[in-house]
Amino acid sequence: MTDASWFRDNTQLVLPKGRLADYRNDLERQFMITIIDEQDTVRLIGSPVVIIDVRNWLTAKGIVID
């Protein structure tokens, strides 16, 4: 059975709130993801393949993912 941490690490990105301010609408248009606003963070949730694409897209835009 797959460890639950694998799903968490491979199906979501967590970024500080405000880091996506200029890109949120583009992300929602280009990728099949769910964006959840939390108190201090924004959680991007999607399939493992989509999350890799989102990570690459954000990196190309200069957004650092912790």
N, C-alpha and C positions, 0 to 999 in steps of 0.2 A: 504494500500500500504506500502511496506517495505521502511524504511528510507535508503537513499543512503549511509549514514555512515556505516550501517550494512554491505553492500557489500564491501566497502573499507576496513573495519576492518577484515572481514572474508574471503577475497579472495586475500589478499596480505600481504607480510611482507616487511618492509623497514629496511635495515641494512646499517651501515656506509660502505663506499667503502673500500675494502681491507679485511673485516672480512671474506669473503668467498673465499679468494685467493686459499687456499688448497683444497676446497671442491666443487668448481663450477662445474667441469666436472662430479663429482659423482652425484651431484644434477640433472644435465641435463640428465644423463643416467637413474637415478632411478625414477624420478618423471616427470609427465606431467605438467611442469610449463614453464612460460615465464620469462626470466631474462632480466631486462632492466637496463642498466648502466646509471646513471644520474651523475650530476656534483660531488656531495659528497656522494651519496648513491647508493645502488643497490636495485632494487624493484623486488621481487619474486611474480609472479601473477599466480594464479591457482584457481581451484574450492575450496569451503570451506572445503571439505573432504581432498583434497590433501594438502592444506595449513596446516591443523592440523598435517598431517603426516610429512610434511617438518619441521614444528616447533619442533615436537618431535625428529626427526632425528638430527636437528641442536643442540638441547639441549643435546642429548646424546653424541654429539661430543664436547661439552663444549662451544659451541657458544652461547653467551648471546644475547637474543632478547629483545630489549628495549620496 
